[in-house]
Amino acid sequence: MTPFVLVHPRSADEAMAALRASSPTDVAVLAGGTDLLLDIEHERIAPRRLVSLRYLPWKFLEWSGGSLTIGSTLPLRTLESDPKVRERIPGLWQAVRAVGSVALRHRATLGGNLVRSAPASDLLPILLALDAEVELIDPRGSRWIPVDGFLSASRRPNLEFGELLRSLRIPEARPSAYRWQRVRPVNDISQVGVAVARSPSKGTYQIAVGDVWPRPVRVGPAEEALRSHPPTDAEVRSAAGIASRLSLFATDRRGSEEYRRRIVEVLIRRALTDVRVGVDPPRSTS
C-alpha cells in the first residue's frame, strides 16, 4: 500500500483547498470509505492524500413538505432508520436496505455511492426513478444537476476536479419500489436491480434498471407503455418486456445476458405491482 496523508478539514472551503493542493491522480475524497479503502488496500488506486469529509456538517436529513434533502455524508443506516422514508418513499428505503450489511450501512454514505457510480449500485436506479438531483459545490458556488446527468460511467461521474457533492434532493414523496436479484441475499452484488416510482404531481411512472453497462438507466419507452392509472395487466407486461429488450447487458461471472433479461422482465412486473397496489416491497434479510 502506498503511504498517504489523511487530512481532516473542518469546513467546505478547507476541504476544497485540500483537494486543489494536489493533482487529480494524487488525491481522493474519503466519505464512508467502504469501497475506497479496499481500492487502496488492493492497490487499484494509490492516492498520496486523502481528504476526509467526516467533520463537515453534511450528515443531515431534512423534509420540506414532500421534498427530502439528504446530506452526502449521512450514513445509510440513519436514512434506513427514518420512519418517514419508509412511509413516504418506500422504494428508497428498500434500496438502502439492499446495500450490504447493517455494519456496512453504518459507514456507507449516499454521496460516496453516487460518486463511485457503480453500474450494479442498488441506490442509483431508485434515485433515477425518483428524479433526484445532486448539489455540487466548488469555490465559485453551488449547482444542482439531475442524477441522470451526473452519472456517466463506473467511477467517472460528471464531477469536475475540485468539486464536492454536498447533498441530494428528492423533489417529492412517491409511491415506489425497488426489486433486486443476486446469488446470495446479503453481502453480494446485485445481478440486476430495478426501480419503479410514480410521480403524483406528473401522474407518470418512472422505471430504471441497474447493472446495465456502463451505468444504470431510465427506460423511457417502457414508461410510455404505462398510460393508465393504475396500469392494466397488459400495460405492465408490455412495459416489462420493453425494458427487458432495451436493457444493455453483458454476460459475466455473475450471470448471462439471457438470464438478466428474463430477470428484468420479472422484477419490473413485480415492482409495478408493488406500486400499483401500494404495498411495501419485501425486506432484505440483513
N, C-alpha and C positions, 0 to 999 in steps of 0.2 A: 504494500500500500504506500502510495506517495504521501509524504508528510504534508500537512496543510495547516493553515492558521484559521482558527474559529473566531469570528467576530460577532459580538452581540450588540448591535445598535439599539438605542433606546427611542429612536424616532424614525419616521419615514425618511426624513432628509438625511439622517446619518446612514440609513440603510442604502439609499441611492448613491450617496457619496462613496460608501464602501464598495459598491458594485463598480463604479466608474474608476476606482483606483486600480483595477486590474483589467486585463484583456478578457474578452468573452470566453476564451478557452481555459483561462486560469481561475475562473470564479464560478461558484454555484450558489444557489439560494437554498437554504435549509428551512423547510416548514415542518412537516411531521417527520420526514426522513425515512419513512418506511421503505421506499424504493431507492432513494438517493444513496443512503448509506450502504445498501447492498451493491449498487453500481460501483461505489468507491472501493468496497472490500474486494470485489471481483475484478477490479481494475478495468472496468468498461469505460470509466472516465477517471481523470486524475487532476482535479482542481487543486490549486495551491492555496485557495482561500474559500472558506465557507461563510456566507453571510446569513446568520440565523435571524428569523423573524419572531423568535419566541417572546421577546419583550415588547413587541409592538401591540397597540391596543386594538387588535383586529379579531378578537375572539368574541364576536357578538352575534346575536340573532334577534332581529327586530321586525315586528309585524306592524304594518300600517294599513288598516283595513284588511283587504285580502292579499296585499302585496307582502312579500317576505324578502328581506335583505340579510345576507349571511356574510360575516367576516371571513376572509380567506384562510385564516389560521384557526378557526373554530374546529375542535376535534369532532370527528364524525359521530362519536359516541354521544356528545352533547346534543347534536342535531337529532340523532335517533331517539333520545330520551325526551324530547319535547312533545307533549301530547297534542299540541295544535298541529304539528307537522303531520302526525299520523292521521289526524281527523280531517285536515283541510287539503293536504297534498299526499294522499296515501302512496302514490307511485314513488315519490321521493323517499319516503320513509322505508319502503320495501327495498329500493335500490341501495340505500345506505346499509340496511341490514344484510344485503348480499355481499358486502365488502369484507372479506377475510373473517377474522375472529373478533370477539369482544376486545381482547387485548390490543389487537392491531388498530381497531377503531378508536381506542383511547389516544392513539398517536396520530393516525392519518387525518389529513385535512382535505376539505373540498378544493381549496386553492392548489394544493400540491397535486391532486388528482387531475385538475384541469390543465395545469402547466405540463404535466407529464404526457397528457393526451394519448394514452394507450388505446389502440383500436378495440381491445377487449374490456375496457373500463366498464364497470357496472353503473357508474354515475353519469357518464356522458349521454347515453341515449335518453334518459329521463329528462335531463336538462335541456336537450334539444326539443323534446316533446312539450316542455313547459315554456318554451320561448324565453329561456333565461338569458340574462345579459351579464357581462363582466365589467368591472370598473378597473381600469388600468391607470396608474399614476407614474409620472416622471417629474423632473424639476420644473417643467413648464405648466403642469396642472394635471387634470384627470380627463379621461374619456371613457364613454360607455360603448361597448360593441356587443352584438349578439354572440352567444356561444357558437352559433353556426359559422360566424365569421372569424371567430377566434381559433377554431380548430383547423389544422392543416394536415399534419401527418404525425405519426408517433414521435413524441419528444420534440416536435417542431411546431409549437403553436405560433400564431401571429402575434408575437410579443417582441417588441424592439429591445435591443440591449440597453439596460439601464432602467427599463420599466418594471414595475411590480404590480401584481394582481392584488388589489386591496379588498374587494368584495364582489359578491354575486347577487343579482336581484331577479326574483321570480315575480312577474307582473301581477299575477292573480292566482288565488287558490283554484285548483282544477281537479275534478274527478279524474283519477289517473291510476295506472297500474304498471308495474314492472315485472316481467317474467324472464327467467334465465334458465339455461341448461348447462350443466357441467358434469364431469365424470364423478367427482366427489362433492357432496353438498357444501362442505366447508374447506377453506384454505386451498382452493383450486381456482384456476382461471376459467371464466365462462367460455364455453364454445360458441354460444350465441346469447345475446341479451336483447329483448325488445321492450319498448316503452310505448304506451298509449295514453293520451290525455285529451280531454275535451274542454275547450275554452267556452265558459258560459257567456262571455262578452261577445265572442265572434260566432258562437254556435257551430264551431268546426271541430273536427278531430285531427289530432297530430299523431303521427306514427314515426318512430325512429328505431333503427336497428344497429346493434353493436357487434363488434368483431368483424366488421366489414372493412376490408383493406382499401385505402390506408387509414381510414378513420370512421367512426360512427356517422350515420347519415339519416336525414329525414327522407321519407319515401312519399313524395308529393302525389304521384299517380294513385298510390294506394289510398291516400287520404281523400282524394277526389271521388273515389268509389263510394264513400260513405255519405250519401245525400240525405238520408232520413235521420230523425232523432226520436227514439233510439234507432240505430241502424237495423235493417232487416237481416235475417239469417243469410239471405243471398248476398247482400252487400258485404257482410262480414267475410263470407267465403271469398268473394271477389277481391276484397282488399288484401286478405292474407295471401291469396295466390299471386297477386300483382307484386307484393313485397318480396315474396319468395323468388319470383322470376327476375326481378330487377336488382336484387342484392348481389354485390360483387364479392364472392367468396373464393378462398383458395384451400386446397387440401393440404393439411399439415398433420403433425403428430397428435393433435387434439381432435381431429375429425375431418371427414371428407367433405368436399363441396356438396355432393348429393345429400349427405346426411344433414348438413347445415341448412340447406334449402328446405328440406322437409320440416326440420325443427322450427324454422322461422314461421312457416305457414301455421303450424300447430300453436305456437306460442302467441302469435298475433290474434288468432281466433280466441284463445283463452283470455288474453289481456283485454280485448274488446268486450268480451262477455263480462269480465270483472267491472269494467267502466259502465257498461250498459245497465247492469243490474245493481250497481252501487255497492259491491261487496269489497271487503278488504282482500287484497291479494294474499296468497299463502305466505307464511313466515319462513325465513331460513331456519336452519336447525341450530345455529350458534346462539 
